[in-house]
Amino acid sequence: MPPKDFALSVLTQTRDLGIIVNDSLSPTAHVMDIFNKAHRRSALILRAFTSQNVKLLIRAYVVYVRPLLEYNTVVWTPYFVKNIEGTGRVQRRFTKGLRGHGKHAYPGRLRLLQLHSL
């Protein structure tokens, strides 16, 4: 029997090798997905650890959140201002949530915690 005709569905975006690619080749959907995941993970780290040891929390952030923000940046390099600011917003929010560090300005927190700006 000959195969029956069928229509292929048209997608406006798809995930390939972990990168969300849309029909206009704009990285915005991918960047927003990364920011959402990174915000959720960083909030989970702040809530889940009963220890408030800042060094332990920073280590967890560097191991579990930073790779999300840094993976495949060559492909999705943020060029819109909102995407560039969003990258730093994840780290800014996390460091502000650390006990005793919320009162410091962001550059001061980075120096105290020995982190680099994204």
FENKASUL-V372182 format. One record per backbone hydrogen bond with DSSP energy under -0.5 kcal/mol. CO is the residue of the C=O (numbers start at 1). NH is the residue of the N-H. E is the energy in kcal/mol with one decimal. If there is no record, write none. Layout:
BEGIN
{{CO NH E} {CO NH E}}
END
This chain:
BEGIN
{{9 11 -0.5} {12 23 -2.2} {14 16 -0.5} {14 21 -3.4} {16 19 -1.7} {19 16 -2.9} {19 21 -0.6} {21 14 -2.6} {22 25 -1.6} {27 31 -2.8} {28 32 -2.6} {29 33 -1.9} {30 34 -2.4} {31 35 -2.6} {32 36 -2.3} {33 37 -2.2} {34 38 -2.8} {35 39 -2.7} {36 40 -2.2} {37 41 -2.6} {38 42 -2.6} {39 43 -2.2} {40 44 -2.2} {41 45 -2.3} {42 46 -2.0} {43 47 -1.9} {44 48 -3.1} {45 49 -1.5} {48 50 -0.5} {52 54 -0.5} {53 57 -2.1} {54 58 -2.6} {55 59 -2.1} {56 60 -2.3} {57 61 -2.3} {58 62 -2.7} {59 63 -2.1} {60 64 -2.7} {61 65 -2.4} {61 66 -1.9} {65 68 -0.9} {65 69 -1.4} {66 70 -1.8} {67 71 -1.8} {70 73 -1.3} {72 75 -1.1} {72 76 -1.8} {73 77 -0.7} {80 84 -2.1} {81 85 -2.7} {82 86 -1.6} {83 87 -1.4} {84 88 -1.2} {85 89 -1.7} {86 90 -1.2} {87 91 -0.8} {88 92 -2.6} {89 93 -2.5} {90 94 -2.0} {91 95 -2.7} {92 96 -1.7} {93 97 -1.2} {94 97 -0.6} {95 98 -0.8} {98 101 -2.0} {98 102 -0.7} {101 104 -1.0} {105 109 -2.4} {106 110 -2.3} {107 111 -1.8} {108 112 -2.6} {109 113 -2.6} {110 114 -0.7} {110 115 -2.2} {111 114 -0.6}}
END
